[in-house]
Amino acid sequence: MKIKNVALIGMGAVGTVYGNILHNYFGSDFAVISDKSRKEKLKNQGFRLNGRTFYTNVLTEGDQEIKFDLIIFCVKNYQLESAIEDVRSFVGEKTILITFLNGVTARDRIHEAYPDNKVLYGLSMKIDAERTEDGVINTVDGEIHFGDADNNVLSPEVMAVQECFNEAGIKNIVFPDMIRMTWKKFMLNVGVNQVTAVTKAPYGKVTSIPTNLAMFREAMEEVLAIATASGIDLREEDIEDFVKLMSNFSPTGRTSMLQDIEAGRKTEVDYFAGTVVETGRKLNIPTPVNHVLYCIIKSLEELY
């Protein structure tokens, strides 16, 4: 199995970084998928990364009789349902679908829409991309953690995607247990993204301010509680690892949720604290910290 053409939907900060890499490698065999209302604008203005503009194919549903070997979802969670429909005419019987979305629901939502296709778990890790008025800026491309739920034996599709990423120059790791890895990142996002959104703290102030550190820990503890009750392999030491990890981030860097709040954009709080609170309610597990974070962030969305 060889991936010969790739499409990506969602050219935000993360999508622009990886879209640029794939455009440089695949050329005309790479395309950005868009809804019809934005196609001409995207084609004409291109995509700006680190002060340079690149132009690539932009397709909308029904544009061409083409099926892609691999389609990557980089949209926000609240855009996923429309993105699932926007790619439909480009999905063939053997198309592999992969999500780079945050949270723990995206892969299953895509699989529900495309039950006959291989849908892989995927995470964008260690990337520092940020949207600015002059496009996206980044210095570290990061790496993709991906695979099936269980990768002790690699499927042909996982091996094909790994070969594709390797050849294009995208760092990647296939972990044996992607459910654990997905929930680990979810736990980190629930802690760091939401705490920075309500306090406007950069990475360097997440653990150095005691009250920020307390919220960071306690929000993650609630994720650990619901994961444990759900049979998902999260551990107390994961939280300690994340506390130490904060020292590796750029001290002045900002989470994507803080960027969204400051830019007056909708956030993914429904898929972070919202998921924690809803799951906690079903399992009869209290989630007071995430409930408060949810209420504050929803209020901030209304204010801007």
Secondary structure, DSSP 8 states (H G I E B T S, - for coil): -----EEEE--SHHHHHHHHHHHHHHGGGEEEE--GGGHHHHHHH-EEETTEEE--EEE-TTSSS--EEEEEE-S-GGGHHHHHHHTGGGEEEEEEEEE--SSSSHHHHHHHH-TTSEEEEEEEES---EEETTEEE-S---EEEEE-SB-SS--HHHHHHHHHHHHHT--EEE-SBHHHHHHHHHHHIIIIIHHHHHH---GGGTTTSHHHHHHHHHHHHHHHHHHHHTT----HHHHHHHHHHGGGS-TT---HHHHHHHHT---SGGGTHHHHHHHHHHHT---HHHHHHHHHHHHHHHH-
